[in-house]
Amino acid sequence: MSFTDNFGNPKGLIGRMMLVTMDREHLPMAEWAFEQIEIPQEGYILDIGCGGGYNIRRMLGMSENGKLIGLDISEESVRKAKKINSAELGKRVKIIQGSAEKLPCKNESTDLVTAFETVFFWKDVDLGFGNVYRCLKNGGSFAVINNYGDPKIDWEKKVPCMTRYTADDIKAKMETAGFADVTVSKKDNLFLVLGRKEQSNNG
């Protein structure tokens, strides 16, 4: 596995080192995003592409009774996320290996889904967004947060395992999946796209 492949699926020693580095580099992004995302105080929160589990730990501190589920394709990430959240593992936290394309959750079971710096590495974003919509409760929210990076750099050539989308691309894909009230926030090269699953007529 090349070094750049670890961006999408951290493995081995390089992957373990990268997980720590990525959290440090992504901290400003996380702090900015959490100022705009309403964290449920109960119910279920799913973090897709949870990496080393640091955002799981942050959301634990922001939700009084919420239960956090971390999902990542990388075995190394799952191991790290379990370690970081060991105090609440099996209580308020569950970490599992898997992908957005085969999202292992029940229909209408989740209150908030977050995806930090991960959709660029999904093999099928449209399928993944459809699965997120399926698993969200009516009124639940989906937040996609990314650093678009320097637009002058050919990132797909630099990191072949990624496909870069603009905030408008993500917004359009959310709307196609059925999300309503989709908004876009930007700061420098960061963007947050936030969509809501429409309330049913009964709720």
Secondary structure as GFF3:
##gff-version 3
##sequence-region A 1 203
A	DSSP	three_ten_helix	4	7	.	.	.	ID=ss1
A	DSSP	alpha_helix	12	34	.	.	.	ID=ss2
A	DSSP	beta_strand	44	48	.	.	.	ID=ss3
A	DSSP	alpha_helix	54	62	.	.	.	ID=ss4
A	DSSP	beta_strand	67	72	.	.	.	ID=ss5
A	DSSP	alpha_helix	75	84	.	.	.	ID=ss6
A	DSSP	beta_strand	93	97	.	.	.	ID=ss7
A	DSSP	three_ten_helix	100	102	.	.	.	ID=ss8
A	DSSP	beta_strand	110	116	.	.	.	ID=ss9
A	DSSP	three_ten_helix	119	121	.	.	.	ID=ss10
A	DSSP	alpha_helix	125	135	.	.	.	ID=ss11
A	DSSP	beta_strand	136	147	.	.	.	ID=ss12
A	DSSP	alpha_helix	155	158	.	.	.	ID=ss13
A	DSSP	alpha_helix	167	177	.	.	.	ID=ss14
A	DSSP	beta_strand	180	187	.	.	.	ID=ss15
A	DSSP	beta_strand	190	196	.	.	.	ID=ss16
###
